[in-house]
């Protein structure tokens, strides 16, 4: 058994970027008037940073995501399942499976029952989900699906160990990692989420303190991983409350 690993629209669905960035792009053409407006009006933000939301919105978010047909598209299915299962455990006191099913049409109910045969909340612990999932190995091999799975985990938990793992995976010996892809994914998310930004700054400061040339080390990190604050969207949304 693998050791525990702690760790984020095509065809009218949410699609995870082909270069490994768990970034929801929302199709607006879906039934939404029976869901909480806070969720449907900011569905992209709720999906990418679900750990920040009020847990009372969990059922609405799950329904909204399933209505996007995510459970039938390869590029989104596993990530949405990871997000949904972990959220259902974290927010188990708020999960109402009957309410979820009653807000899905017959096709969507079949999708739900196929992908969540044991129902919600998930019966495993979060650690067990990660241990037993093929996309969570000891090191990321840089398949897009693996990077996206880690962003889905981060979105559900806010656990910045996922970011630490992605950064370390850039330099694992013997793994043909897609450096350009991760070097795009990490700073892109840092512009959207201050927790990601702060974690990358923490990694930079920790590593550069003991570097042979600290200033060159800082310059390298700033050029590759840490965007200027002036380019970060979170500057304008710090007061936004889910």
C-alpha positions in Angstrom: 0.0 0.0 0.0 1.2 3.5 -0.8 2.2 5.6 2.2 -0.3 8.4 3.0 0.1 11.4 0.7 -1.3 14.7 1.9 -2.0 17.1 -0.5 -7.3 21.6 -6.8 -15.7 23.7 -20.6 -16.1 21.5 -23.2 -19.5 20.0 -24.2 -21.2 22.3 -21.6 -19.2 21.0 -18.7 -16.4 22.1 -16.4 -13.1 21.0 -17.9 -9.9 20.9 -16.0 -7.1 22.6 -18.0 -5.0 20.3 -20.2 -1.9 21.7 -18.6 -2.9 20.6 -15.2 -4.7 23.4 -13.4 -7.9 22.7 -11.4 -9.7 25.7 -12.7 -13.4 25.6 -13.2 -14.9 27.2 -16.3 -18.6 27.4 -15.8 -21.3 26.9 -18.3 -24.1 29.2 -17.4 -26.8 27.3 -19.4 -28.1 25.1 -16.6 -31.0 25.1 -14.2 -30.0 27.3 -11.3 -33.1 29.1 -9.9 -33.7 26.3 -7.3 -30.2 26.6 -5.9 -28.6 29.1 -3.5 -27.8 32.3 -5.5 -24.5 32.6 -3.6 -23.3 29.4 -5.1 -24.6 29.7 -8.7 -23.4 33.3 -9.0 -19.9 32.4 -8.0 -19.7 28.7 -9.0 -16.2 29.0 -10.3 -14.8 30.4 -7.1 -16.7 27.9 -5.0 -15.4 25.0 -7.1 -11.8 26.2 -7.0 -11.7 27.2 -3.3 -14.4 25.1 -1.8 -12.6 24.9 1.6 -13.4 28.6 2.2 -17.2 28.3 1.7 -19.8 28.1 4.4 -20.5 24.4 4.8 -24.3 25.0 4.5 -23.7 25.5 0.7 -22.3 22.0 0.2 -25.4 20.3 -1.2 -26.0 23.2 -3.6 -22.4 23.1 -4.8 -22.6 19.3 -5.5 -25.9 19.7 -7.4 -24.6 22.6 -9.4 -21.4 20.6 -10.4 -23.4 17.5 -11.4 -25.7 19.6 -13.5 -22.6 20.7 -15.4 -22.4 17.1 -16.7 -19.0 16.7 -15.0 -19.5 13.1 -14.1 -19.6 12.1 -17.8 -16.5 13.9 -19.0 -13.1 12.3 -18.5 -11.2 15.5 -17.9 -13.5 16.5 -15.0 -15.0 13.3 -13.5 -12.2 12.1 -11.2 -11.5 15.6 -9.9 -15.2 16.3 -9.2 -15.5 13.0 -7.4 -12.4 13.7 -5.3 -13.8 17.2 -4.5 -17.3 15.9 -3.7 -16.2 12.9 -1.6 -13.8 15.0 0.6 -16.3 17.8 1.0 -18.9 15.2 2.0 -16.6 14.0 4.8 -15.5 17.5 6.0 -19.1 18.8 5.9 -20.9 15.5 6.8 -23.2 17.2 9.2 -24.6 19.3 6.3 -24.9 16.6 3.7 -28.4 15.7 2.7 -28.3 13.0 0.0 -32.1 13.0 -0.4 -32.1 16.7 -1.1 -29.3 16.3 -3.6 -31.1 13.5 -5.5 -34.4 15.5 -5.4 -32.6 18.4 -7.2 -31.2 16.2 -10.0 -33.2 14.9 -13.0 -33.4 11.2 -13.7 -30.2 11.1 -15.9 -28.2 13.1 -13.3 -29.5 10.7 -10.6 -28.2 7.8 -12.5 -24.8 9.6 -12.9 -24.8 10.2 -9.2 -25.6 6.6 -8.2 -23.0 5.3 -10.7 -20.2 7.4 -9.4 -21.2 7.4 -5.7 -22.6 3.9 -5.2 -22.0 4.0 -1.5 -23.8 7.4 -1.3 -22.7 10.5 0.5 -21.1 11.3 2.9 -18.3 9.0 1.7 -17.7 6.1 4.0 -13.9 6.3 3.9 -11.8 8.8 5.7 -10.0 11.5 3.8 -6.7 9.7 4.3 -8.1 6.5 3.0 -9.4 8.2 -0.1 -6.0 9.6 -0.8 -4.1 6.4 0.1 -6.2 4.2 -2.2 -6.6 6.6 -5.2 -4.3 5.9 -8.2 -3.8 9.6 -8.9 -2.1 10.1 -5.5 1.3 8.5 -5.7 4.3 9.3 -3.5 5.5 11.7 -6.1 3.6 13.4 -9.0 4.7 12.0 -12.3 3.2 15.0 -14.0 0.3 13.4 -15.7 -2.2 16.2 -16.0 -4.7 14.1 -14.2 -2.4 13.8 -11.2 -1.8 17.5 -10.9 -5.5 18.2 -11.3 -6.3 15.7 -8.6 -4.0 17.5 -6.2 -5.7 20.8 -6.9 -9.0 19.2 -6.3 -7.7 17.9 -3.0 -6.5 21.4 -2.1 -9.8 23.0 -3.2 -11.7 20.6 -0.8 -9.3 20.9 2.2 -7.1 24.0 1.8 -4.2 21.8 2.8 -1.1 23.5 1.4 0.9 20.2 1.6 -0.5 19.6 -1.8 1.4 22.7 -3.1 4.6 21.6 -1.3 4.3 18.2 -3.0 3.8 19.7 -6.4 6.8 22.0 -6.0 9.0 19.1 -4.8 7.8 16.9 -7.7 9.5 19.2 -10.2 12.9 17.8 -9.2 12.3 14.1 -8.4 15.1 12.1 -10.0 14.0 9.7 -12.7 10.6 11.3 -13.2 10.1 13.0 -16.6 8.0 15.8 -15.1 6.4 18.4 -17.3 8.3 21.3 -15.8 6.7 24.0 -18.0 3.3 22.7 -17.0 3.8 22.9 -13.2 5.7 26.1 -13.6 2.6 27.5 -15.2 0.1 25.8 -12.8 1.5 27.0 -9.5 1.9 30.7 -10.2 -1.5 30.7 -12.1 -3.2 29.5 -8.9 -1.1 31.9 -6.8 -2.7 34.8 -8.7 -6.2 33.5 -7.7 -5.7 32.3 -4.1 -3.6 34.1 -1.5 -3.1 30.8 0.5 -1.3 29.4 -2.6 0.7 32.6 -3.0 1.7 32.6 0.7 2.8 28.9 0.6 5.0 29.6 -2.4 6.6 32.5 -0.6 7.1 30.3 2.5 8.9 27.7 0.3 11.0 30.3 -1.3 12.1 31.9 1.9 12.8 28.6 3.5 14.9 27.3 0.6 16.7 30.5 -0.1 17.8 31.1 3.4 20.4 28.3 3.1 21.1 28.7 -0.6 24.7 29.4 -1.7 23.5 32.6 -3.4 20.3 33.7 -1.5 19.6 36.7 -3.8 19.8 34.6 -7.0 17.6 32.0 -5.3 15.0 34.6 -4.5 15.2 35.9 -8.1 14.7 32.4 -9.5 11.6 31.8 -7.4 10.1 35.1 -8.2 10.6 34.6 -11.9 9.3 31.0 -12.0 6.7 30.6 -9.3 5.7 33.8 -7.5 3.8 36.4 -9.5 4.0 40.1 -8.5 1.2 41.1 -6.1 0.0 43.6 -8.6 -1.0 40.7 -10.9 -2.9 38.8 -8.2 -6.7 38.8 -8.4 -7.0 38.1 -4.7 -6.1 41.7 -4.0 -9.6 42.6 -5.0 -11.5 39.8 -3.3 -10.0 39.6 0.1 -13.3 40.9 1.6 -15.4 38.4 -0.4 -17.1 35.9 1.9 -18.4 32.6 0.7 
